[in-house]
Amino acid sequence: MSEKNNVPKNIAAERATLAGICKYGQAVWSDIIDIMDPKCFTDTDNQIIFSCIKKAIEGSDNLDIPSILSAGNALGLTQNLESKEQKDFIRSLFNFPIEKDNVRKEAVKLKKLEIARRGQTLTRDIYYELAKINGTESVSDILGLLEKPLLTFGSDIDSDENDKTELLMDGMEEFIQYLEENEGCLTGIPSPFPKYNEYIGGGRRRGGVYLVGARPKVGKSTMALNDACHIASKLKLPVLYLDTEMTKDGQRPRLLSNLANLKIKDIEGGKFKDNNFMKTKLNETVQTHKNIPLYYRKISGKEFEEILSIMRRWITQDVGLDENGRTKDCLVIYDYFKLMSSSSLEDMQEFQALGFQISALSDFCGKYDIPCQAYVQLNRDGISKETSDIISQSDRLLWLCSSFAILKRKTNEEILTDGVENGNTKLIPTAEQRFGPGMEEGDYINMHVDREKCIMIEGKTKSELKIDNSSGFNTVDEEGNDEHDDSGFDKIDYGDDQYRKDSGLWQGK
């Protein structure tokens, strides 16, 4: 069978669409013109007739056979409309039986078929480009031949479908009902830290990049891993953990330590071998969490464009789309931003390169409708400053991200003032939040980082401690509620396992 015969088309839908426009005129034209153009038709005569109809209907409120023929003359297409057969066909369009409400449906069919034909052309072009590969190219270059045209193609399709302006209040009753039936759908995916969620607007929303800045060895990777464990094990949502520092085998003891509440050194050193309790605990943890959707990829040394390709393939292969064609709920955790080896970044200053990366990440998240929790290493000003200007040229970064927070060690004075039981680290969601209120200057969320077990626990804010002079660290349960027990100690729960703080945990940390 020839390639021409394999072209996706529907001549009946082409005729029905033309007939619907002729029969109802302006009443349906505004509903379809956002998706229709001559390329939606495969029959040459239908392309010509549509062009004439478009010319006629945009120049007058009345659409009839004389106005279509006049439009054809104005377009220099008279010779294509002169035959009796062509005139009879146009006349038949005005008598074709089609309901008004079905015109858009037929037009949508044609648009989908046109997209399929464009896809055929694109894949044919990719085929010929791939045929030029001689084996000296990098894997990233080869993948780029596949992915970059497809990404551009997707962007073009989106713009075709979403360019139409709409009344903001239109359908508001249905929208309110949707919110009632889908509680929390707009506030996004919550972290395991309720107060942090509160200050950033409820959670990580689709299309947003949520930045946390920290100096080295403060706990950003611990925060990232706790977040990943919570989302994958409790919310059962896919998480992609992008790691710039450690290997998969390096992360596994930290993951087991967090989930099983065992010290990392006991796991790494194999000390559990002769300890029945620890051995049983590890085996139970593996069985309980073996199927959690926590994906991992080491990205150190990779060009940023390749990292985006990794995310794209993960969305396609492991996350998928819902029934409406939207990416299913998921979260990307990027630990952490630093300069990559991309040739496009060679001559850029650090802040410019960082801005480029976050800009590209923001565009990607918007395109694929996913949230990303990302971490960035602060400059040395991060030791003293607690506002967004601790990142060089931070105005651009703040404009690109939905939220910016600072994670840093507390001073000795702050530890004494708050009480040692209230942690050794603080988290500051700055005032520059796209959705949430952020924190007032001078306030912070108390955090405890237990590096021995790769656990981070959220406590009260500085202002709350001043009010009630009490302590307490909390996490979030599956329904989004704080968890407490009668002892006054709080717990972190990953499925069936519970982590309980004991009175001596924090001393000397």
CORMONOR-V800937 format. One record per pair of residues at least 24 apart in sequence whose C-alpha atoms are under 6 Angstrom apart, sorted by the first residue. I is the first residue (numbers start at 1). J is the second residue. Records with the same first field share a line. If there is no record, write none. Layout:
# CORMONOR-V800937
I: J + J
This chain:
# CORMONOR-V800937
8: 113
13: 106
17: 103 + 106 + 107
19: 93 + 94 + 96
20: 103
22: 94
23: 94
32: 104
40: 110 + 111 + 114
191: 227
192: 227 + 475 + 476
193: 458 + 475
199: 436 + 437 + 438
200: 436
201: 435 + 436
204: 371
205: 371
206: 369 + 370 + 371
207: 365 + 366 + 369 + 370 + 371
208: 371 + 402
209: 372 + 401 + 402
210: 373 + 374 + 401 + 402 + 403
211: 374 + 375 + 403 + 404
212: 375 + 404 + 405 + 406
213: 375 + 376 + 377 + 378 + 406
214: 377 + 378 + 407 + 408
215: 377 + 378
218: 408
222: 454
232: 292 + 293 + 294
233: 292
234: 494
237: 330
238: 293 + 330
239: 294 + 295 + 330 + 331 + 332
240: 295 + 296 + 332
241: 295 + 296 + 333
242: 297 + 298 + 334 + 335
243: 298 + 299 + 335
244: 299 + 300
254: 454
257: 453
258: 453 + 454 + 455
260: 285
262: 453
263: 452 + 453
264: 452 + 453
303: 340 + 341 + 342
331: 371 + 372
332: 372
333: 372 + 373 + 374
334: 374
335: 375
336: 375 + 376
337: 376
351: 392
355: 397
402: 434
403: 433
405: 429 + 430
422: 471
423: 447 + 448
424: 448
